[in-house]
Amino acid sequence: MTWRFKSLIVFGLGLFLAIVLFIQMGLYLYHHVFGTFIHYNVFQLCISLFSGNTILYHLVLFLVNSFIAWTFIMVCIKIIKQVFFYSKMKNRIKEKLNYSITEKMNTLFNRGKKDIYVIRNQEPVAYTVGFIRPIIIISTSLIELLDKNELEAVIHHETAHQKYNDPFKVFLLQLISEVMWYIPIAKWCYENYKIMVELVADEYAVKCMGSEVGLGSALIKLIKSYIHNRSTAPVLVPFSDGSVNYRIKQLLEPESSIPVKCPLISIIVSINMIAFLMILMMMV
């Protein structure tokens, strides 16, 4: 089973949890707007379990409505924040853009869409940004640090993120994990998907290059650069999410299987929450 297939399973699981939740919320809102009774709705059932016009009934009604309102407000706030963040990032990229080297890199790597942008930066960075048409950002320091073969491997790595639209998927799972904090498996999906997409991108780069040498050499140089200057970690090597160890192992032992573990407590809590919701729906 490839990392690409594993990552799709993890992404699908996180997305499925969100779809189920928002369908339930949508049905609840539809019931209140149009007055139509909807079967198999958890929120309606929670309210219907209590007698009408009592303090407990109105308390549950308030809690359910507040929970749904909080969820939609949080989703809107996080999306708006992301839009502003991306807008600010685009402006910073424009300010630091090196036009001549950008043109040179796009020509060197035959990028017909001109989707590589080179910025002036003292740190060796490489990352992919954008939701609709992702672009690849690399720094002048990265170009100075790596040779052509290593740089090509990095470009292929970032191309995989671009091809599979990883920036949008990672943000979506992050949004789901923060909104659905009460289902631990959602956070697990987000944290593990971030690691998996790095391994998928490495697989893609190695396949394009025909060898692990270029990417492995680039990774080592970036790690050394990070150790030398710990103030800013290169984006290509996300040390904070723990993927670097998996990436090194995959490059050294491409045939070995790296287990993806899920904490037992997260599984138990998530299963209990989902089972509880399903039981409530069956009672309607």
C-alpha positions as CSV (number, residue, x, y, z in Angstrom):
1,M,0.0,0.0,0.0
2,T,1.6,3.3,-1.1
3,W,1.7,6.4,1.0
4,R,-0.5,8.1,-1.5
5,F,-3.3,5.6,-0.9
6,K,-2.8,5.7,2.9
7,S,-3.0,9.5,2.8
8,L,-6.3,9.4,0.8
9,I,-7.8,7.0,3.5
10,V,-6.8,9.3,6.3
11,F,-8.0,12.4,4.5
12,G,-11.3,10.6,3.6
13,L,-11.9,9.6,7.2
14,G,-11.4,13.2,8.4
15,L,-13.6,14.5,5.6
16,F,-16.3,11.9,6.3
17,L,-16.6,12.9,10.0
18,A,-17.0,16.6,9.0
19,I,-19.6,15.8,6.3
20,V,-21.7,13.7,8.8
21,L,-21.6,16.5,11.3
22,F,-22.5,19.3,8.9
23,I,-25.3,17.2,7.3
24,Q,-26.8,16.8,10.8
25,M,-26.6,20.5,11.4
26,G,-28.0,21.3,8.0
27,L,-31.0,19.0,8.6
28,Y,-31.6,20.6,12.0
29,L,-31.6,24.1,10.5
30,Y,-33.8,22.9,7.7
31,H,-36.3,21.6,10.2
32,H,-36.4,24.9,12.1
33,V,-36.7,27.1,8.9
34,F,-39.3,25.1,7.1
35,G,-40.9,23.2,9.9
36,T,-40.4,19.8,8.3
37,F,-39.6,16.9,10.6
38,I,-36.4,15.2,9.7
39,H,-35.7,11.6,10.7
40,Y,-32.3,10.5,12.0
41,N,-31.3,13.9,13.2
42,V,-29.2,13.9,16.4
43,F,-29.9,17.5,17.4
44,Q,-33.7,17.1,17.1
45,L,-33.6,14.0,19.1
46,C,-31.6,15.6,21.9
47,I,-34.3,18.3,22.2
48,S,-37.2,15.9,21.8
49,L,-36.0,13.8,24.8
50,F,-37.2,16.5,27.1
51,S,-40.8,17.7,27.7
52,G,-41.7,21.0,26.0
53,N,-41.8,24.3,27.9
54,T,-39.7,23.2,30.8
55,I,-36.5,24.7,32.2
56,L,-34.5,21.6,31.2
57,Y,-36.0,21.7,27.6
58,H,-35.1,25.3,27.1
59,L,-31.6,24.7,28.5
60,V,-31.0,21.8,26.1
61,L,-32.5,23.9,23.2
62,F,-30.1,26.7,24.1
63,L,-27.1,24.4,24.3
64,V,-27.8,22.8,21.0
65,N,-28.4,26.1,19.2
66,S,-25.3,27.6,20.8
67,F,-23.2,24.6,19.7
68,I,-24.4,24.8,16.1
69,A,-23.9,28.6,16.0
70,W,-20.5,28.3,17.6
71,T,-19.5,25.7,15.0
72,F,-20.5,27.8,12.0
73,I,-19.0,31.0,13.5
74,M,-15.7,29.2,14.2
75,V,-15.6,27.8,10.6
76,C,-16.2,31.3,9.2
77,I,-13.6,33.0,11.4
78,K,-10.9,30.4,10.5
79,I,-11.7,30.7,6.8
80,I,-11.6,34.5,7.0
81,K,-8.3,34.4,8.9
82,Q,-6.8,32.1,6.3
83,V,-7.9,34.3,3.5
84,F,-6.3,37.3,5.2
85,F,-3.1,35.3,5.9
86,Y,-2.8,34.2,2.3
87,S,-3.4,37.7,1.1
88,K,-0.7,39.0,3.4
89,M,1.7,36.3,2.3
90,K,1.1,37.1,-1.4
91,N,2.0,40.7,-0.7
92,R,5.2,39.6,1.1
93,I,6.1,37.3,-1.8
94,K,5.7,40.2,-4.2
95,E,7.9,42.4,-2.1
96,K,10.7,39.9,-1.9
97,L,10.4,38.4,-5.4
98,N,13.5,38.2,-7.5
99,Y,12.2,38.4,-11.0
100,S,15.4,37.5,-12.9
101,I,16.1,34.3,-10.9
102,T,12.4,33.4,-11.0
103,E,12.5,33.6,-14.8
104,K,15.7,31.6,-14.8
105,M,14.3,28.8,-12.6
106,N,11.1,28.4,-14.6
107,T,13.2,28.1,-17.8
108,L,15.7,25.7,-16.2
109,F,13.0,23.3,-15.0
110,N,10.7,23.7,-18.0
111,R,7.8,25.2,-16.0
112,G,5.4,26.2,-18.7
113,K,2.9,27.7,-16.1
114,K,5.7,29.8,-14.6
115,D,4.6,28.6,-11.2
116,I,8.0,28.8,-9.4
117,Y,8.6,32.0,-7.5
118,V,12.0,32.9,-6.1
119,I,12.2,35.2,-3.1
120,R,15.1,36.9,-1.4
121,N,15.5,35.2,1.9
122,Q,18.5,34.4,4.1
123,E,16.9,31.0,5.1
124,P,16.8,28.0,2.7
125,V,13.0,27.7,2.3
126,A,10.8,25.8,-0.1
127,Y,7.1,25.5,0.2
128,T,3.8,25.3,-1.8
129,V,1.0,27.8,-1.2
130,G,-2.4,28.5,-2.6
131,F,-5.7,26.7,-2.7
132,I,-7.0,27.1,-6.3
133,R,-3.7,27.3,-8.2
134,P,-0.9,26.4,-5.8
135,I,2.5,27.9,-6.5
136,I,6.0,26.9,-5.4
137,I,8.1,29.3,-3.4
138,I,11.8,28.8,-3.1
139,S,14.4,31.2,-1.6
140,T,17.7,32.5,-3.1
141,S,19.5,30.9,-0.1
142,L,18.1,27.5,-1.1
143,I,19.4,27.9,-4.6
144,E,22.8,28.8,-3.3
145,L,22.8,25.8,-0.8
146,L,21.8,23.1,-3.2
147,D,23.3,21.8,-6.5
148,K,21.2,21.4,-9.6
149,N,20.4,17.7,-8.9
150,E,19.3,18.5,-5.3
151,L,17.3,21.5,-6.4
152,E,15.5,19.5,-9.0
153,A,14.5,16.9,-6.4
154,V,13.2,19.7,-4.2
155,I,11.2,21.1,-7.1
156,H,9.7,17.7,-7.8
157,H,8.8,17.3,-4.1
158,E,7.0,20.6,-4.1
159,T,5.4,19.8,-7.4
160,A,3.7,16.8,-5.7
161,H,2.2,19.1,-3.1
162,Q,1.0,21.3,-5.9
163,K,-0.3,18.4,-8.0
164,Y,-2.3,16.8,-5.1
165,N,-3.4,20.2,-3.8
166,D,-2.0,19.5,-0.3
167,P,-2.2,23.1,1.0
168,F,-6.0,23.1,0.7
169,K,-6.3,19.5,2.1
170,V,-4.1,20.2,5.1
171,F,-6.0,23.4,5.9
172,L,-9.3,21.5,5.6
173,L,-8.2,18.8,8.0
174,Q,-6.8,21.4,10.4
175,L,-10.2,23.2,10.3
176,I,-12.1,20.0,10.9
177,S,-9.8,19.0,13.8
178,E,-10.2,22.3,15.5
179,V,-13.9,22.5,15.1
180,M,-14.5,18.8,16.0
181,W,-12.1,18.9,19.0
182,Y,-14.4,16.5,20.9
183,I,-13.6,13.7,18.4
184,P,-9.9,13.0,18.9
185,I,-9.6,10.9,15.7
186,A,-10.2,14.2,13.7
187,K,-7.0,15.7,15.2
188,W,-5.2,12.4,14.5
189,C,-6.2,12.6,10.9
190,Y,-4.8,16.1,10.6
191,E,-1.5,15.4,12.3
192,N,-0.8,12.2,10.4
193,Y,-1.9,13.6,7.1
194,K,0.7,16.3,7.4
195,I,3.3,13.6,7.8
196,M,1.9,11.4,5.0
197,V,1.9,14.2,2.4
198,E,5.6,14.7,2.9
199,L,6.2,11.0,2.4
200,V,4.0,11.1,-0.7
201,A,5.9,14.1,-2.1
202,D,9.2,12.3,-1.4
203,E,7.9,9.2,-3.3
204,Y,7.0,11.4,-6.2
205,A,10.4,13.2,-6.3
206,V,12.3,9.9,-6.1
207,K,10.2,8.4,-8.9
208,C,10.8,11.5,-11.1
209,M,14.5,11.6,-10.3
210,G,15.0,7.8,-10.6
211,S,17.0,7.8,-7.4
212,E,16.9,8.8,-3.7
213,V,20.3,10.5,-3.9
214,G,19.3,14.0,-4.9
215,L,16.5,14.3,-2.4
216,G,18.4,12.6,0.4
217,S,21.4,14.9,-0.2
218,A,19.1,18.0,-0.2
219,L,17.4,16.8,3.0
220,I,20.8,16.4,4.8
221,K,21.9,19.9,3.8
222,L,18.7,21.4,5.0
223,I,18.9,19.6,8.3
224,K,22.5,20.9,8.8
225,S,21.3,24.4,7.9
226,Y,18.5,24.1,10.5
227,I,20.9,22.9,13.2
228,H,23.3,25.8,12.3
229,N,20.5,28.3,12.6
230,R,17.7,27.2,14.8
231,S,15.8,30.5,14.7
232,T,13.9,29.5,11.6
233,A,13.3,26.0,10.4
234,P,13.3,25.5,6.6
235,V,9.7,24.8,5.5
236,L,10.9,21.8,3.4
237,V,11.8,20.0,6.6
238,P,8.8,20.4,9.0
239,F,10.6,19.3,12.2
240,S,7.7,20.4,14.3
241,D,5.4,17.6,12.9
242,G,8.0,14.9,13.3
243,S,7.9,13.9,9.6
244,V,11.7,14.2,9.1
245,N,12.5,10.9,10.8
246,Y,10.0,9.1,8.7
247,R,11.3,10.8,5.6
248,I,14.9,9.8,6.3
249,K,13.9,6.2,7.0
250,Q,11.9,6.1,3.8
251,L,14.9,7.4,1.8
252,L,17.3,4.9,3.5
253,E,15.0,2.0,3.4
254,P,12.4,2.6,0.6
255,E,11.1,-1.0,0.9
256,S,10.5,-0.9,4.6
257,S,7.0,-0.4,6.0
258,I,6.5,2.6,8.4
259,P,3.6,2.0,10.8
260,V,1.0,4.7,11.2
261,K,-0.1,4.5,14.8
262,C,-3.2,5.9,16.4
263,P,-3.3,6.4,20.2
264,L,-5.6,3.9,21.9
265,I,-7.4,6.6,23.9
266,S,-8.2,8.6,20.8
267,I,-9.7,5.5,19.2
268,I,-11.8,4.6,22.2
269,V,-13.1,8.2,22.8
270,S,-13.9,8.7,19.1
271,I,-15.7,5.3,18.8
272,N,-17.7,6.1,21.9
273,M,-18.7,9.5,20.6
274,I,-19.7,8.2,17.1
275,A,-21.5,5.2,18.7
276,F,-23.4,7.5,21.0
277,L,-24.5,9.6,18.1
278,M,-25.6,6.6,16.0
279,I,-27.6,5.2,19.0
280,L,-29.4,8.5,19.3
281,M,-30.2,8.5,15.6
282,M,-31.6,4.9,15.8
283,M,-33.9,6.0,18.6
284,V,-35.7,8.5,16.4
